Amino acid sequence: MDLSELRGHKHYGDRAFHALAVGAAALVVIVLGMIAILMTQRAWPALGGVFFTSTRWSAAEGIFGALPFIWGTLYTAAIAIVIAVPISLGVALFVTQVAPPWLKKPMVSLMDLLAVVPSVVFGLWGVLVLSQHFGLGRSFLTAGIILSIMITPIITSLAREVIETTPASEKEAALALGATRWEMIRASVMPHAKGGLVGAVMLGLGRAMGETIAAALVIGSALGQITLNPFASGNSMPAVIANEWGEADQPHKAALIALAVTLFVITIAVNLIATSIVQRSMKRSRGA
C-alpha cells in the first residue's frame, strides 16, 4: 500500500468519525427538543394565569400556584451550595496538594463511594437522625444539609480533576520564589482551575435542584410556604411531583408537568450561565 492509499484511508476515516460525532450531537439535541416540546404541550393548560405568581396550591379547587415550590427548590439548593462548596474545595485541595500518597487513594475511594449511595438512603438518614435526634425537623435546612452531602462528592471529584491539570512547572516556580504552600495555591492553582471549579459548582447546583426522593422525605411538604426561616417546613418542585402524581387528575397532572418544565428551564439556564462563566474564564487565562 503506497502513501496515497494510506492518505485516502485516513481521509475516509476522518470523514466517518466526523459524521458519527455530528450525528451523536444532533441526536442529543433532537431528543432534548422532543422532551421540551412534549412536556410543554402537556403543561400548557396550567402555564397561564397565576401559575408563576400565586402562592396557593389547591388541587381540589383547581388553583395551582407554583411560586412556593420554585422558592423551595432554589432555597434548598442555595443552602446546599453554601455548605458543600467550601467542604468540597477544601477536600479537593487537601487531596491534590497536601495529602501523602498513602492517604490520597483511600480518600478518593471514599468520596467515589459516597457518590454512589442511593438518594433514598440519605433521605431516610435525614429523617431518622437530623430531624429527630438533632431536632432540626423536616425543614429547608434539613433538606439543604442532605443535598449538600449528596453533591459534595460530585463537586469534589470534578474540582480534584481540574486542580490536577495545573502544570507542575507553575507550582514549582511559585515555590522556588519563596511562596508558601497556600500562596502557591492562591497564585498558581486557583487562577488556572477557576473556570473548571465554577463548572463543578454549577453542576452540583443543578444536581441539588433536581433531587427528588431525598428532598421529598425531609423538606416537610408544606404548601404555600415562602420564608427565609431555614427551620420552617416547605416544599420543592421535584418533591411535589413525586408526592402528588399518583393521585392527580388531568388538570392536576398538567400543573405538575408545568412544574417539571419550569425546573427544566431553570436547570438549562444554570448550565448556560456556567458555560458562559467557564468560557469567559478560559479566555481571560489565555489572554494572561
Helices and strands as residue ranges (DSSP letters): H 3-47, E 57-58, E 63-64, H 67-93, I 94-98, H 101-115, H 119-125, I 126-133, H 140-163, H 168-176, H 181-184, I 185-189, H 190-210, H 213-218, H 237-244, G 245-247, H 250-287
